[in-house]
Amino acid sequence: MTTYKELLKEYRDIGTMDYPQFEKSRKCHDWRNYVPDKVKDIWGALSNETRIMVYITAETRANLEDWD
């Protein structure tokens, strides 16, 4: 089982997960751009485990961006 500490090493922005400030997302390679608005609206009600799952999924997608 992966620990939170291990996730911190692998995913650079996981520390911003508690207060992600979605409105301050950067143009590219930012996980916050891949979180649906409906999920953003209920972010505060999500469990830590759910936030981690959403974060990892969104971060993986953001890292796939290909900008010229």
DRENDO-1510 file (C-alpha; in Angstrom, 1 decimal, always signed):
<recs>
REC; n; res; u; v; w
REC; 1; MET; +0.0; +0.0; +0.0 .
REC; 2; THR; +1.3; +3.4; -1.0 .
REC; 3; THR; +1.7; +5.9; +1.9 .
REC; 4; TYR; +0.8; +9.6; +1.8 .
REC; 5; LYS; +4.6; +10.3; +2.2 .
REC; 6; GLU; +5.3; +8.3; -1.0 .
REC; 7; LEU; +2.6; +10.2; -2.9 .
REC; 8; LEU; +4.2; +13.5; -1.8 .
REC; 9; LYS; +7.5; +12.4; -3.5 .
REC; 10; GLU; +5.8; +11.2; -6.7 .
REC; 11; TYR; +3.2; +14.0; -7.2 .
REC; 12; ARG; +4.7; +17.5; -6.8 .
REC; 13; ASP; +1.5; +19.5; -6.1 .
REC; 14; ILE; -0.3; +17.1; -3.8 .
REC; 15; GLY; +0.3; +19.4; -0.9 .
REC; 16; THR; -2.1; +22.0; -2.5 .
REC; 17; MET; -4.9; +19.5; -2.5 .
REC; 18; ASP; -6.6; +20.8; +0.7 .
REC; 19; TYR; -6.9; +24.3; -0.6 .
REC; 20; PRO; -6.4; +24.0; -4.3 .
REC; 21; GLN; -7.4; +27.6; -5.3 .
REC; 22; PHE; -9.0; +26.4; -8.6 .
REC; 23; GLU; -9.4; +29.9; -9.8 .
REC; 24; LYS; -5.6; +30.3; -9.8 .
REC; 25; SER; -4.8; +27.4; -12.2 .
REC; 26; ARG; -1.9; +27.9; -14.7 .
REC; 27; LYS; -2.5; +27.6; -18.4 .
REC; 28; CYS; -0.7; +24.3; -18.9 .
REC; 29; HIS; +0.3; +21.3; -17.0 .
REC; 30; ASP; -1.9; +22.2; -14.0 .
REC; 31; TRP; -4.1; +19.4; -12.5 .
REC; 32; ARG; -6.7; +21.9; -11.4 .
REC; 33; ASN; -7.7; +22.4; -15.1 .
REC; 34; TYR; -8.9; +18.7; -15.2 .
REC; 35; VAL; -11.2; +18.8; -12.2 .
REC; 36; PRO; -14.8; +19.1; -13.4 .
REC; 37; ASP; -16.7; +22.1; -12.0 .
REC; 38; LYS; -19.2; +19.9; -10.2 .
REC; 39; VAL; -16.4; +18.3; -8.3 .
REC; 40; LYS; -14.8; +21.7; -7.6 .
REC; 41; ASP; -18.1; +22.8; -6.1 .
REC; 42; ILE; -18.1; +20.0; -3.5 .
REC; 43; TRP; -14.3; +19.8; -2.9 .
REC; 44; GLY; -14.6; +20.7; +0.7 .
REC; 45; ALA; -17.1; +17.8; +1.4 .
REC; 46; LEU; -14.8; +15.2; -0.2 .
REC; 47; SER; -12.8; +12.8; +1.9 .
REC; 48; ASN; -9.0; +12.9; +1.8 .
REC; 49; GLU; -8.9; +9.6; -0.1 .
REC; 50; THR; -11.3; +10.9; -2.7 .
REC; 51; ARG; -9.3; +14.1; -3.1 .
REC; 52; ILE; -6.2; +12.1; -3.6 .
REC; 53; MET; -7.9; +10.0; -6.3 .
REC; 54; VAL; -9.2; +13.1; -8.1 .
REC; 55; TYR; -5.8; +14.8; -7.8 .
REC; 56; ILE; -3.8; +11.8; -9.2 .
REC; 57; THR; -6.3; +11.4; -12.1 .
REC; 58; ALA; -6.1; +15.1; -12.9 .
REC; 59; GLU; -2.4; +15.3; -12.5 .
REC; 60; THR; -1.8; +12.3; -14.8 .
REC; 61; ARG; -3.9; +14.0; -17.4 .
REC; 62; ALA; -2.2; +17.4; -17.1 .
REC; 63; ASN; +1.2; +15.7; -17.5 .
REC; 64; LEU; +0.1; +14.3; -20.8 .
REC; 65; GLU; -0.4; +17.8; -22.3 .
REC; 66; ASP; +1.8; +18.5; -25.3 .
REC; 67; TRP; +2.5; +22.1; -26.0 .
REC; 68; ASP; +4.7; +23.4; -28.8 .
</recs>
